[in-house]
Amino acid sequence: MAGGARIGLADVDRFRATVELFRQLDDRFGGGHARQALVQYLSTDADRLLHGRYTEAVGRAVFSATAEATLLAAWMSYDSVPGSSLAQRYFIQALALAQAGDDRLLGASVLDAMSHQATYTGRFGEAANLARAAMTGTREIATATLTSHFHIMEARALARLGDAKGCDRALAEAIREFERRKPEDDPGWIQYFDESELSAEFGHCLRDLGRATDAVQYASRSLIAVDETTFVRSDFFTMMVLADAQADAGELEQACSIALHALTAGEQIRSARCINYLREFRQRLAAAGSSRSVAEFHEQAITSRLWRIASRSDKGVS
């Protein structure tokens, strides 16, 4: 715009660096911690970038950077209130910005994230279709890592649908793509997807298919590399998947032990999704009936803020 500030790549780089700090806070403390601060930052700095004056090349960088930041706002909103329409609005805005920047890979990643939310909120058929749309739209340009993740999101949806054959096919495709990946070719925003993350996703799928023993194996493999300082929320999810699978396998003592570890590691997290993982575990403990392991778990878990929230009604989680 004629009246806007002159924008260069240095401005975009500074914006990206700031958003990266919000991403790190999200990974460590959950979407409920700094979401409002990110939204405020977007309303000022992202708006300044978008309404500035820039060359065509800088403009593409501006749209891609603001799309990534808006996608992060969508993730944080989803993590805070999983079924909220607010998260959907951010996802749609991020998709439009990615398209404006002609960033097809990032646009597909938005569809991939929307698939994740759709699975979580029970829209399994829609989730599978969103993952497939991400694959179809980037068939000739996506890196192997990205394509692997698209297959994983399809598998997550199919597992929840109980489609074991379809899920197995999608998981096999995910492995095939993952084995030919070249991380140096990947966009920065997908480089977190390593062998540990792949194993964690397998754990989710196998748990949902009722293959408890296999789920224990993959979730345990994912946790080997945990450093408990960077991706705290993701590690919490994996620990709870492991606890669920152990409970399903009848290994209540081990399940309660790992759940207690998750509660300790995640004490600072503000995430409705984490609370819901705990609620699913509570349901498994209730189905298992009374035992010494379960009784001791409840005695220790009640000191945890997360467990106290999970033990209340499903309303007002943060």
Contacts in CASP RR format, 6 or more apart in sequence:
PFRMAT RR
TARGET T0000
AUTHOR 0000-0000-0000
METHOD contacts of the structure
MODEL  1
MAGGARIGLADVDRFRATVELFRQLDDRFGGGHARQALVQYLSTDADRLL
HGRYTEAVGRAVFSATAEATLLAAWMSYDSVPGSSLAQRYFIQALALAQA
GDDRLLGASVLDAMSHQATYTGRFGEAANLARAAMTGTREIATATLTSHF
HIMEARALARLGDAKGCDRALAEAIREFERRKPEDDPGWIQYFDESELSA
EFGHCLRDLGRATDAVQYASRSLIAVDETTFVRSDFFTMMVLADAQADAG
ELEQACSIALHALTAGEQIRSARCINYLREFRQRLAAAGSSRSVAEFHEQ
AITSRLWRIASRSDKGVS
1 51 0 8 1.000
1 52 0 8 1.000
1 53 0 8 1.000
2 53 0 8 1.000
3 52 0 8 1.000
3 53 0 8 1.000
4 51 0 8 1.000
4 52 0 8 1.000
4 53 0 8 1.000
5 48 0 8 1.000
5 52 0 8 1.000
5 53 0 8 1.000
6 52 0 8 1.000
6 53 0 8 1.000
6 54 0 8 1.000
7 49 0 8 1.000
7 52 0 8 1.000
7 53 0 8 1.000
7 54 0 8 1.000
7 58 0 8 1.000
7 59 0 8 1.000
7 62 0 8 1.000
8 54 0 8 1.000
8 58 0 8 1.000
9 58 0 8 1.000
9 61 0 8 1.000
11 49 0 8 1.000
12 49 0 8 1.000
12 58 0 8 1.000
12 61 0 8 1.000
12 62 0 8 1.000
12 65 0 8 1.000
15 45 0 8 1.000
15 46 0 8 1.000
15 49 0 8 1.000
15 65 0 8 1.000
15 66 0 8 1.000
15 69 0 8 1.000
16 65 0 8 1.000
16 68 0 8 1.000
18 41 0 8 1.000
18 45 0 8 1.000
19 38 0 8 1.000
19 41 0 8 1.000
19 65 0 8 1.000
19 68 0 8 1.000
19 69 0 8 1.000
19 72 0 8 1.000
22 34 0 8 1.000
22 37 0 8 1.000
22 38 0 8 1.000
22 41 0 8 1.000
22 69 0 8 1.000
22 72 0 8 1.000
22 76 0 8 1.000
23 72 0 8 1.000
24 230 0 8 1.000
25 33 0 8 1.000
25 34 0 8 1.000
26 33 0 8 1.000
26 34 0 8 1.000
26 72 0 8 1.000
26 75 0 8 1.000
26 76 0 8 1.000
26 79 0 8 1.000
26 233 0 8 1.000
27 230 0 8 1.000
27 231 0 8 1.000
27 232 0 8 1.000
27 233 0 8 1.000
27 234 0 8 1.000
28 229 0 8 1.000
28 230 0 8 1.000
28 231 0 8 1.000
28 232 0 8 1.000
28 233 0 8 1.000
28 268 0 8 1.000
29 232 0 8 1.000
29 233 0 8 1.000
29 268 0 8 1.000
29 269 0 8 1.000
29 270 0 8 1.000
30 76 0 8 1.000
30 79 0 8 1.000
30 80 0 8 1.000
30 232 0 8 1.000
30 233 0 8 1.000
30 269 0 8 1.000
30 270 0 8 1.000
30 271 0 8 1.000
30 274 0 8 1.000
31 75 0 8 1.000
31 76 0 8 1.000
31 77 0 8 1.000
31 79 0 8 1.000
31 80 0 8 1.000
31 270 0 8 1.000
31 271 0 8 1.000
32 76 0 8 1.000
32 79 0 8 1.000
32 80 0 8 1.000
32 270 0 8 1.000
32 271 0 8 1.000
32 318 0 8 1.000
33 270 0 8 1.000
34 76 0 8 1.000
35 73 0 8 1.000
35 76 0 8 1.000
35 77 0 8 1.000
35 80 0 8 1.000
38 69 0 8 1.000
38 72 0 8 1.000
38 73 0 8 1.000
38 76 0 8 1.000
39 73 0 8 1.000
42 66 0 8 1.000
42 69 0 8 1.000
42 70 0 8 1.000
42 73 0 8 1.000
46 66 0 8 1.000
46 69 0 8 1.000
46 70 0 8 1.000
49 62 0 8 1.000
49 65 0 8 1.000
49 66 0 8 1.000
50 62 0 8 1.000
50 63 0 8 1.000
50 66 0 8 1.000
54 62 0 8 1.000
59 101 0 8 1.000
60 101 0 8 1.000
60 102 0 8 1.000
60 103 0 8 1.000
63 97 0 8 1.000
63 98 0 8 1.000
63 100 0 8 1.000
63 101 0 8 1.000
63 102 0 8 1.000
63 103 0 8 1.000
64 97 0 8 1.000
64 98 0 8 1.000
64 101 0 8 1.000
64 103 0 8 1.000
64 106 0 8 1.000
66 97 0 8 1.000
67 94 0 8 1.000
67 95 0 8 1.000
67 97 0 8 1.000
67 98 0 8 1.000
67 100 0 8 1.000
67 101 0 8 1.000
67 103 0 8 1.000
67 106 0 8 1.000
67 107 0 8 1.000
67 110 0 8 1.000
68 94 0 8 1.000
68 106 0 8 1.000
68 189 0 8 1.000
70 90 0 8 1.000
70 93 0 8 1.000
70 94 0 8 1.000
70 97 0 8 1.000
71 90 0 8 1.000
71 91 0 8 1.000
71 94 0 8 1.000
71 106 0 8 1.000
71 109 0 8 1.000
71 110 0 8 1.000
71 113 0 8 1.000
73 90 0 8 1.000
73 94 0 8 1.000
74 87 0 8 1.000
74 88 0 8 1.000
74 90 0 8 1.000
74 91 0 8 1.000
74 93 0 8 1.000
74 94 0 8 1.000
74 110 0 8 1.000
74 113 0 8 1.000
75 87 0 8 1.000
75 113 0 8 1.000
77 84 0 8 1.000
77 86 0 8 1.000
77 87 0 8 1.000
77 90 0 8 1.000
78 84 0 8 1.000
78 87 0 8 1.000
78 113 0 8 1.000
78 116 0 8 1.000
78 117 0 8 1.000
78 120 0 8 1.000
78 273 0 8 1.000
79 233 0 8 1.000
79 271 0 8 1.000
79 272 0 8 1.000
79 273 0 8 1.000
80 270 0 8 1.000
80 271 0 8 1.000
80 272 0 8 1.000
80 318 0 8 1.000
81 87 0 8 1.000
81 272 0 8 1.000
82 117 0 8 1.000
82 120 0 8 1.000
82 121 0 8 1.000
82 272 0 8 1.000
82 273 0 8 1.000
82 276 0 8 1.000
83 117 0 8 1.000
83 120 0 8 1.000
83 121 0 8 1.000
87 117 0 8 1.000
88 114 0 8 1.000
88 117 0 8 1.000
91 110 0 8 1.000
91 113 0 8 1.000
91 114 0 8 1.000
91 117 0 8 1.000
94 107 0 8 1.000
94 110 0 8 1.000
95 107 0 8 1.000
95 110 0 8 1.000
95 111 0 8 1.000
98 104 0 8 1.000
98 106 0 8 1.000
98 107 0 8 1.000
98 109 0 8 1.000
98 110 0 8 1.000
99 107 0 8 1.000
104 137 0 8 1.000
104 138 0 8 1.000
104 141 0 8 1.000
105 138 0 8 1.000
105 141 0 8 1.000
105 142 0 8 1.000
105 143 0 8 1.000
105 146 0 8 1.000
105 187 0 8 1.000
106 187 0 8 1.000
106 189 0 8 1.000
107 134 0 8 1.000
108 133 0 8 1.000
108 134 0 8 1.000
108 135 0 8 1.000
108 137 0 8 1.000
108 138 0 8 1.000
108 142 0 8 1.000
108 146 0 8 1.000
108 150 0 8 1.000
109 134 0 8 1.000
109 146 0 8 1.000
109 187 0 8 1.000
109 189 0 8 1.000
109 190 0 8 1.000
111 130 0 8 1.000
111 131 0 8 1.000
111 133 0 8 1.000
111 134 0 8 1.000
112 130 0 8 1.000
112 131 0 8 1.000
112 134 0 8 1.000
112 149 0 8 1.000
112 150 0 8 1.000
112 153 0 8 1.000
114 130 0 8 1.000
115 127 0 8 1.000
115 128 0 8 1.000
115 130 0 8 1.000
115 131 0 8 1.000
115 134 0 8 1.000
115 153 0 8 1.000
115 154 0 8 1.000
115 156 0 8 1.000
115 157 0 8 1.000
116 127 0 8 1.000
116 153 0 8 1.000
116 156 0 8 1.000
117 127 0 8 1.000
118 124 0 8 1.000
118 125 0 8 1.000
118 126 0 8 1.000
118 127 0 8 1.000
118 130 0 8 1.000
118 157 0 8 1.000
119 127 0 8 1.000
119 153 0 8 1.000
119 156 0 8 1.000
119 157 0 8 1.000
119 160 0 8 1.000
120 273 0 8 1.000
122 160 0 8 1.000
124 157 0 8 1.000
124 158 0 8 1.000
124 160 0 8 1.000
124 161 0 8 1.000
125 157 0 8 1.000
125 161 0 8 1.000
127 153 0 8 1.000
127 156 0 8 1.000
127 157 0 8 1.000
127 160 0 8 1.000
128 154 0 8 1.000
128 157 0 8 1.000
128 158 0 8 1.000
128 161 0 8 1.000
130 153 0 8 1.000
131 150 0 8 1.000
131 151 0 8 1.000
131 153 0 8 1.000
131 154 0 8 1.000
131 157 0 8 1.000
132 150 0 8 1.000
132 154 0 8 1.000
134 150 0 8 1.000
134 153 0 8 1.000
135 142 0 8 1.000
135 147 0 8 1.000
135 150 0 8 1.000
135 151 0 8 1.000
135 154 0 8 1.000
138 146 0 8 1.000
138 147 0 8 1.000
138 150 0 8 1.000
142 150 0 8 1.000
143 181 0 8 1.000
143 182 0 8 1.000
143 185 0 8 1.000
143 186 0 8 1.000
143 187 0 8 1.000
143 190 0 8 1.000
144 177 0 8 1.000
144 178 0 8 1.000
144 180 0 8 1.000
144 181 0 8 1.000
144 182 0 8 1.000
145 177 0 8 1.000
145 178 0 8 1.000
145 181 0 8 1.000
145 183 0 8 1.000
145 186 0 8 1.000
145 190 0 8 1.000
145 191 0 8 1.000
145 193 0 8 1.000
146 186 0 8 1.000
146 187 0 8 1.000
146 190 0 8 1.000
147 177 0 8 1.000
148 173 0 8 1.000
148 174 0 8 1.000
148 175 0 8 1.000
148 177 0 8 1.000
148 178 0 8 1.000
148 181 0 8 1.000
148 193 0 8 1.000
148 198 0 8 1.000
149 174 0 8 1.000
149 190 0 8 1.000
149 193 0 8 1.000
151 170 0 8 1.000
151 171 0 8 1.000
151 173 0 8 1.000
151 174 0 8 1.000
151 177 0 8 1.000
152 170 0 8 1.000
152 171 0 8 1.000
152 174 0 8 1.000
152 198 0 8 1.000
152 201 0 8 1.000
152 205 0 8 1.000
154 170 0 8 1.000
155 166 0 8 1.000
155 167 0 8 1.000
155 170 0 8 1.000
155 171 0 8 1.000
155 174 0 8 1.000
155 201 0 8 1.000
155 205 0 8 1.000
156 201 0 8 1.000
156 204 0 8 1.000
156 205 0 8 1.000
156 208 0 8 1.000
158 166 0 8 1.000
158 167 0 8 1.000
158 170 0 8 1.000
159 167 0 8 1.000
159 204 0 8 1.000
159 205 0 8 1.000
159 206 0 8 1.000
159 208 0 8 1.000
159 209 0 8 1.000
160 208 0 8 1.000
162 208 0 8 1.000
162 209 0 8 1.000
164 209 0 8 1.000
167 205 0 8 1.000
167 209 0 8 1.000
171 202 0 8 1.000
171 205 0 8 1.000
174 198 0 8 1.000
174 201 0 8 1.000
175 198 0 8 1.000
178 195 0 8 1.000
178 198 0 8 1.000
183 191 0 8 1.000
192 231 0 8 1.000
195 225 0 8 1.000
196 221 0 8 1.000
196 222 0 8 1.000
196 223 0 8 1.000
196 224 0 8 1.000
196 225 0 8 1.000
196 226 0 8 1.000
197 222 0 8 1.000
197 234 0 8 1.000
199 218 0 8 1.000
199 219 0 8 1.000
199 221 0 8 1.000
199 222 0 8 1.000
200 218 0 8 1.000
200 219 0 8 1.000
200 222 0 8 1.000
200 234 0 8 1.000
200 237 0 8 1.000
200 238 0 8 1.000
200 241 0 8 1.000
202 215 0 8 1.000
202 218 0 8 1.000
203 214 0 8 1.000
203 215 0 8 1.000
203 218 0 8 1.000
203 219 0 8 1.000
203 222 0 8 1.000
203 238 0 8 1.000
203 241 0 8 1.000
203 245 0 8 1.000
204 215 0 8 1.000
204 237 0 8 1.000
204 241 0 8 1.000
206 212 0 8 1.000
206 214 0 8 1.000
206 215 0 8 1.000
206 218 0 8 1.000
206 245 0 8 1.000
207 215 0 8 1.000
207 219 0 8 1.000
207 241 0 8 1.000
207 244 0 8 1.000
207 245 0 8 1.000
207 248 0 8 1.000
210 248 0 8 1.000
212 245 0 8 1.000
212 246 0 8 1.000
212 248 0 8 1.000
212 249 0 8 1.000
212 250 0 8 1.000
213 245 0 8 1.000
213 249 0 8 1.000
215 241 0 8 1.000
215 242 0 8 1.000
215 244 0 8 1.000
215 245 0 8 1.000
215 248 0 8 1.000
216 242 0 8 1.000
216 245 0 8 1.000
216 246 0 8 1.000
216 249 0 8 1.000
216 251 0 8 1.000
219 238 0 8 1.000
219 239 0 8 1.000
219 241 0 8 1.000
219 242 0 8 1.000
219 245 0 8 1.000
220 242 0 8 1.000
222 238 0 8 1.000
223 235 0 8 1.000
223 238 0 8 1.000
223 239 0 8 1.000
223 242 0 8 1.000
226 235 0 8 1.000
226 238 0 8 1.000
228 235 0 8 1.000
228 265 0 8 1.000
232 265 0 8 1.000
232 266 0 8 1.000
232 268 0 8 1.000
232 269 0 8 1.000
233 266 0 8 1.000
233 269 0 8 1.000
233 271 0 8 1.000
233 273 0 8 1.000
233 274 0 8 1.000
235 265 0 8 1.000
236 262 0 8 1.000
236 265 0 8 1.000
236 266 0 8 1.000
236 269 0 8 1.000
236 271 0 8 1.000
236 274 0 8 1.000
236 277 0 8 1.000
237 273 0 8 1.000
237 274 0 8 1.000
237 277 0 8 1.000
239 258 0 8 1.000
239 259 0 8 1.000
239 261 0 8 1.000
239 262 0 8 1.000
239 265 0 8 1.000
240 259 0 8 1.000
240 262 0 8 1.000
240 274 0 8 1.000
240 277 0 8 1.000
240 278 0 8 1.000
240 280 0 8 1.000
240 281 0 8 1.000
241 277 0 8 1.000
242 258 0 8 1.000
243 255 0 8 1.000
243 256 0 8 1.000
243 258 0 8 1.000
243 259 0 8 1.000
243 262 0 8 1.000
243 281 0 8 1.000
244 255 0 8 1.000
244 280 0 8 1.000
244 281 0 8 1.000
244 284 0 8 1.000
246 252 0 8 1.000
246 254 0 8 1.000
246 255 0 8 1.000
246 258 0 8 1.000
247 255 0 8 1.000
247 281 0 8 1.000
247 284 0 8 1.000
247 285 0 8 1.000
247 288 0 8 1.000
248 284 0 8 1.000
250 288 0 8 1.000
252 285 0 8 1.000
252 288 0 8 1.000
252 291 0 8 1.000
252 293 0 8 1.000
252 294 0 8 1.000
253 293 0 8 1.000
255 281 0 8 1.000
255 284 0 8 1.000
255 293 0 8 1.000
256 285 0 8 1.000
256 293 0 8 1.000
256 294 0 8 1.000
256 296 0 8 1.000
256 297 0 8 1.000
259 278 0 8 1.000
259 281 0 8 1.000
259 297 0 8 1.000
259 301 0 8 1.000
260 297 0 8 1.000
260 300 0 8 1.000
260 301 0 8 1.000
263 278 0 8 1.000
263 301 0 8 1.000
263 304 0 8 1.000
263 306 0 8 1.000
263 307 0 8 1.000
264 304 0 8 1.000
266 274 0 8 1.000
266 306 0 8 1.000
267 304 0 8 1.000
267 305 0 8 1.000
267 306 0 8 1.000
269 306 0 8 1.000
270 318 0 8 1.000
272 317 0 8 1.000
272 318 0 8 1.000
274 306 0 8 1.000
275 306 0 8 1.000
275 309 0 8 1.000
275 310 0 8 1.000
275 317 0 8 1.000
276 317 0 8 1.000
278 306 0 8 1.000
278 307 0 8 1.000
278 310 0 8 1.000
279 310 0 8 1.000
279 314 0 8 1.000
282 310 0 8 1.000
282 311 0 8 1.000
285 294 0 8 1.000
285 297 0 8 1.000
288 294 0 8 1.000
301 307 0 8 1.000
302 308 0 8 1.000
302 311 0 8 1.000
309 317 0 8 1.000
END
